[in-house]
Amino acid sequence: MNIEITFRHMDHTESIDERIREKLEKFGRKHFSQNAMVNWTCLVEHGEHLASVNVKDKGHDFHVKAGSDNMYKTIDQILAKLESQIASQGHHPSH
């Protein structure tokens, strides 16, 4: 899985970067092929911690956004929304 993480209007922190990568690697093994392209953007706007994620995998495109009062909650929200979107589209990486 190719993961690109961008930080806007906030400092890049190793702890957030590592948390995203760890969770995505675990999530990706279950839901995506090893060739999946993931673009993850973190930003803070008006005090809200937002994230936007685009995933391209085997002809499927997924896009989710979430926001909360801290980036760790937002990361978990993104993965929950992504899982829901994957389930609704019936995406299976092994096919």
C-alpha positions in Angstrom: 0.0 0.0 0.0 1.3 3.4 -1.0 0.5 6.0 1.7 0.9 9.7 1.4 0.1 11.9 4.4 -0.2 15.7 4.1 -0.6 18.1 7.0 -2.2 21.5 6.5 -2.5 24.4 9.0 -1.0 22.2 11.7 2.4 20.8 12.6 3.4 17.4 11.3 3.9 15.2 14.3 5.5 11.8 14.3 2.9 10.4 16.7 -0.1 11.3 14.4 1.9 10.1 11.3 2.7 6.8 13.0 -0.9 6.3 14.2 -2.3 6.8 10.7 0.3 4.5 9.2 -0.2 1.8 11.8 -4.0 1.8 11.6 -4.0 2.0 7.8 -1.6 -0.9 7.5 -3.8 -3.1 9.7 -7.0 -1.8 8.0 -5.4 -2.2 4.5 -4.4 -5.8 5.0 -8.1 -6.6 5.5 -9.6 -4.3 2.9 -7.1 -3.4 0.2 -4.6 -4.9 -2.2 -0.9 -4.2 -1.7 -1.1 -1.8 -4.7 -3.7 0.5 -3.1 -2.9 4.3 -3.3 -3.9 6.2 -0.2 -3.8 10.0 0.1 -4.6 11.2 3.6 -4.8 14.9 4.5 -5.0 16.2 8.1 -5.8 19.8 8.8 -7.0 22.1 11.6 -9.7 24.7 10.7 -11.5 26.9 13.2 -10.3 24.6 16.0 -11.7 21.5 14.4 -9.3 18.6 13.6 -10.3 17.4 10.1 -9.1 14.6 7.8 -9.9 13.7 4.2 -8.9 10.4 2.6 -8.8 9.2 -1.0 -8.1 5.6 -1.8 -7.7 4.1 -5.2 -7.7 0.3 -5.4 -8.5 -2.1 -8.2 -10.7 0.3 -10.1 -12.5 1.5 -6.9 -12.3 5.0 -5.6 -13.2 5.8 -2.0 -13.4 9.2 -0.4 -14.2 10.0 3.2 -14.0 13.1 5.5 -14.4 13.4 9.2 -13.8 16.0 11.9 -13.7 16.2 15.7 -12.0 18.0 18.6 -8.8 15.9 18.2 -7.0 14.2 15.4 -6.9 10.8 17.1 -10.7 10.7 17.2 -10.8 11.9 13.6 -8.5 9.1 12.5 -10.9 6.5 14.1 -13.9 8.2 12.5 -12.2 8.1 9.0 -11.5 4.4 9.3 -15.1 3.6 10.4 -16.5 5.6 7.5 -14.1 4.0 5.1 -15.1 0.6 6.3 -18.8 1.4 5.9 -18.2 2.7 2.3 -16.2 -0.4 1.4 -18.9 -2.7 2.7 -21.6 -0.8 0.8 -19.7 -1.1 -2.5 -18.8 -4.8 -2.0 -15.1 -4.2 -2.6 -12.9 -7.3 -2.1 -9.1 -6.9 -2.6 -8.6 -10.6 -3.5 -10.8 -10.4 -6.6 
